[in-house]
Amino acid sequence: MKAAPHLSLRSLVATPAVVALAAAGTLAVGVNSPAQAATCGGYVGLTFDDGPSGNTPTLLNSLKQNGLRATMFNEGQYAAAYPAQVRAEVAAGMWVGNHSYTHPHLTQQTQATIDSEISRTQQAIAAAGGGTPKLFRPPYGETNATVKAVEAKYGLKEIIWDVDSQDWNGASTDAIVQAAGRLTNGQIILMHDWPANTVAAIPRIAQGLAARNLCAGMISPQTGRAVASG
């Protein structure tokens, strides 16, 4: 299902036209702008799993140009391979979470393996400049008491999702936009770093949220729900 990551880094600088629009205050939403704060009737969590990859720069550009922030649940193996892209996520205003090191079915693993998957990812993300994650998304959303015990050891809050965009399953851009349209205050949507249809959906997701007075917020390490980014 996954596209193999590669190092085709693209510019993360907004185009002059976008900069001009932002300066004029004509973008629908802006990252932490007063206008955005005044119209936020609620907050939702946009999440992207399985990065960083060769698609990450394009994804970050689209998020930034549409005034959206998101939580990037990175795999440790890719964070270790492409640290510059982890730093780019942070520079773009995103939050970085732990998505295991190799994306196994954790509920089928020993506690020692689970510990290794989580701890190595904590280290890889921190070493890449992504900070020490406070959020953990178990691969496939699969969890049990052993997984939860290891999460607790590393001070991680387990984050599943309320809405599955199905982008991993070949969902169309329209379907991904419609999935985001089902989000309500505090809820979280599952998306992925690599599908082209997901990147294509971002401008319309931003428009849909703005029309419903919803803003893309951070995920609270205390409650696991989307909240204001502060």
N, C-alpha and C positions, 0 to 999 in steps of 0.2 A: 504493500500500500504506500510505502514511503518513497519519496524521491531522494536519491542519494545527494547529500550536501556537497557542494563544491565551492571553490573560492572565486566566484565571479562577482566580486564586490562592485557595486555601483555607487554612484554619488549619493550621499545622504543629505545633500544641500537642497533646500526647496528652490524651485524655479523662481526667477525674478517676478513672474506674474503672481505666483502664490505669495511671495513676500509682500508685493504691493497690495494684494487683497487683504492680507493679514494686517498690514499697517493701516489700511483704510477701515478696518473693522468690518469687512463685508463677508468674511468667512462665517458659515453657519454656526460653528462652535469653535472655541479656541482653548488651548490648553491653559487651564487655570486663569482664564481671562475674567475680568469683572462681569462682562456680559454673560459669560457662561454660568458663572455662579448665581447670577440673578434669575436665571431661567431654569435652574435645576430643580425639578419637582421630585426627583428621585435619582438613584444611581444604579447602574448595571455594571457587571464585570465582564469585559471582553477578554477571553483567554485563547492563547495560541500554543498548541503543543508541538513537540518533536523537533524544535529548532536547536541551535541555529543551523541554517542551511544556505545554499546558494540563492534561495529565494528571499532570505531575510531582508536584504537591503531594499528590495522592491516593496515588501510588506511594510517596512518601517516608513518608507517615503509616503505611501498611501495613508497610513495612520496619521503621520504628522500633518500632511497636507489637508486632512479632513478634521484636524483638531481632536483626535482621539488618543487616549492612552489605554494601554492594555497590559495584561500580565502574560509574560512569555514563560511557559513551562518548558525549560530546556533539558535535554538529555545530557548527562555528564560527558559521554563520549564525544558529542559534537561541541560542547563548550570547550573541552580540552583541545579539540582539533582546530577550532575557529574562534580563538579568544577575541579577535578584533571585532567579530560580529556581536559577541556578548557585550563588549564595551559600547558598540553602536546602539544596542537596545537601550542601555542605560542613558546614553547621550540623547536619545530620542524621547526620553521621558517615560520609558516603560519600566515595569517592575519585573524582576526575574525570579521564577520559582523553580523548584526541583521536580523533575519528572523521571527520576531513576537514571542509572548510567547506561543501560543497554535495552531498556523497555521490555523486560520479561514479564511473565505472568507471576507477580510476586506471591500470590496466595499459594502457588505450587512450589515455593522455594523454602529453604531452611532459614531460620532466623539469622544465621551468620551471613548468608547470601543477601538477604534483605538489608542487613546492616551495611554490607559492602556497597550495595547498589545506591543506598541513600547517602552514606558518608562520603564515598568517592565523588558523588555529584556535588555535595556541599563544597568539597575542597576544590573541584574543577571550576565551579562557577565563581567562587571567591578568588581563585588564582587568576581567572580571566578578567577580573575587575567588575564582576556582577554583584558584589556584596555577598553576604551570607544569607541564603534564602530562609524565609520564615514560613513559606507555603510549600506544600507537597501535593502533587497530583499523582496518584498511583496509576500506572499504565492500565489502560482499558477500564479504569474506574473500579478495579478489583481490589478489595481490601478485606482484612479480617483482624482478629485480636492481635496476632503476631505483628502484622504490618503496623497497626496502630501503636503498639508498644515501642517499636523502633522509631516511628515518627516522634513519639513523645520524648524519647531519649535525646533527639536532636532539636527539640523545641519547635517542631514543625506542626502546622495546622493542616489537616487533610482537606483538600478542596476537590469536590466532584463537580457536578454541574446541574443546572435546572433545565436547560434547553440544549439539545444536541443538534448542531447545524447539519450533521450528516455529510459534511464536506469531505470527510475521509472515505465516504462511500459513493463518491461521484455525484453528489448533489449539485444541481445547477446553480448559477448565480442567483436566479430568481428565488429558488428554494432556500438558499442561505439567507437572503434578505428577509424572506417571510419568517424564517426561524427567529431571526433577531427581533422581528416585530412582535413576537410572543413574550419577550422579556418584560418583567415588571420590576418594580423597585426592589433592590437588594439581590436580584437574581443574577445567575452566571450562565454564559453560553460557551459551549465547547466548539472551538475551531482549531485549525492546524496551520502550521507555518508554511506548508508547501503547496497547497492546491491553488492553481491559477484562478479558479472561480471564486475563491475566498477573497483574494486581492481585488478582483473585479467588483465584488459586492460592497467593499468598504465605503465608497462614497454614498451609496444608497442607504447603508446601515446608519451612517452619520446623519443623513437627512431624516430618516425615520425616527431616530432617537430624538433629534431636535424638535421634530413636529409633535412629539409626545412629552416634551419637557423633561426628557431623561438625559443624563450625562454619563459618560464612561468614567467610572470611579475605580478606586483601588479595592482590593479584597482585604478585609480586616483579618489580621492574624488572630484576633480574639474570637470573633463570631463566625468567620468564614463567609461573610456576606459582603456585597458591594456597598461601599460607603464613599463619602466625599474624600478627595485626595488630600485635603488639608492645605 
